[in-house]
Amino acid sequence: MDLKNQSLTLFFIIVINALPLCGQTVKKLSEIPIRDPYIMPDKKSGYYYMYKSASVNTSGKVMGGVEAYKSRDLKNWEGPVQVFTVPDDNWITGAVWAPEVHTYNGKYYLFATLNSNI
């Protein structure tokens, strides 16, 4: 099987800190372009955190990434904050899909599907 003609999908883990998301624009859910969102409730802060795929323009090149929003009522969302951007000079050439964040031992882990046309 020729890998150059295959689309590779990998899962990755990135340890991230709690999102500050302070002073961001408040938007209604219907105003946020989104597919495959993941919403994580945080009992300690009383917020819901929503993660979504995003395209980021860095150095004139559009790269995949993940954005986050926060809400207390699931209707009004503050954000976005960029929490992950595919690094330049990387094998990942496609979108970042279906991000999820889970907590383990007091740390936050971001999981997503990465794509390439290798």
Order of alpha helices (4+ residues) and beta strands (2+ residues): beta-beta-beta-beta-beta-beta-beta-beta
